[in-house]
Amino acid sequence: MDNIADANSGVDFYAGITPIQYTNLNNPGGTLSSSTIATFQGIVSANDEYNGVWVSDASGAYNGVYIYSSSFDALVAVGDEILFTATLTTYSNLTELINPSLIETVLTGQTPYGPSVVNGSDIEETIVADNDPAETWEGQLIKIINAEITVDKDATDYFYTATDDAGTTAF
């Protein structure tokens, strides 16, 4: 964080491109403050063509985030490497970027980062919000080996319950 100070006030701002891992509340390297506008660069890993876009700037833990906007999804596609600004916030225990502004589509046709292979127990339903290991993978493209759908809650919105250990855990 840098600071600009004049005779009347001091303004804190983030200079340059902010690593996406700084949007995760549990990132061991540090975090952005809520309501902070920052510049990010990453590859779109998912686009629900409704109001959600997911972007990552590296593979592995803490490197993905959800962008919420009713119009941003129309500007980007999966595989686009994008440079954008957005504001960090939390809504219903979900870290998200809001009010995004696309600066540039750097490249198209890129391969999204991931998926990272995790166990179902890493994202189990009983893990309290904002706690690891689940928080580690929030906003990430992940893969769970041998996942079995146990409850089809809403196939239209891709909301299911699954297990990878014969029902011991649910995610």
Disulfide bonds with the S-S distance in Angstrom:
none
